[in-house]
Amino acid sequence: MYNLQNNFNPQETEFLSGDEPIKIIPNFTLNQKLVFLNGEYGPFQPSIPIEVPLWLALTLRRQEKCQITIPVWLSVEFLQDVLKEEKSRKKLSKLHPYFSEISAQLFEHAPNDINDFEKVRTLVEDIWNVRASKIREGIKDITNTTYCLSISDLTVMERELLKPYATSALKNIWLIFNSGKPIKRPNFPNQPETTTNTTTDTNTIQEESLIEKEPETTKRTLRKFTTEDMETEQN
């Protein structure tokens, strides 16, 4: 059974995005295929586009052996439409599952391959912030009768950042409305049963953060809900 308390951090979701396919234009010749555990890629001929996993594309790009063909969903026109849609509706727009992870890696390793790089990066950050605000509004509906939280069209990063906050909020609400009684905490796999007497005052409940602050190396994950009303979650 999957443990809801376990979630991927930004580095792990970035690693998972490495298997996503992307097109490159090689500037070298290799007549044989490259064989890896997850597949075979090649042969490679100069100026002939070929699809490879993102991790291989970034490796070749760092070695200046290819140019990466930037996905359509990272064009200025597409992002402007997405931002307009995000601002005009309550629900989230459907984005690539690894929208933030892929864009962050391309921003770092292949900025010269992106048309209007600065404008694209600004649009991506604006979209991320608008979506973060909408997600925060969505979780305000959590009450003592809430048993699950459903928000559609989350990206992988958004889902993993939201999960620890949402599960913690649901558990705390359950504890509050059972205060003064011996209660049995919900158990997750590999955790012992515990019994608690709770007398928590609702006025003392502090707003928890959506995520823990990550090290400096996670700057590639954009702004990650770092607004004043989303401070660092204390476990």
Secondary structure as UniProt FT lines:
FT   TURN            4..5
FT   HELIX           10..16
FT   HELIX           17..19
FT   STRAND          21..26
FT   STRAND          34..36
FT   TURN            37..38
FT   STRAND          39..41
FT   TURN            46..47
FT   STRAND          50..53
FT   HELIX           54..62
FT   TURN            63..64
FT   STRAND          66..68
FT   HELIX           72..74
FT   HELIX           76..88
FT   TURN            97..98
FT   HELIX           99..109
FT   HELIX           111..113
FT   TURN            115..116
FT   HELIX           117..139
FT   TURN            140..141
FT   TURN            144..145
FT   TURN            152..153
FT   HELIX           156..176
FT   TURN            177..180
FT   STRAND          182..184
FT   TURN            189..190
FT   STRAND          195..197
FT   HELIX           202..204
FT   HELIX           216..221
FT   TURN            222..225
FT   TURN            228..229
//
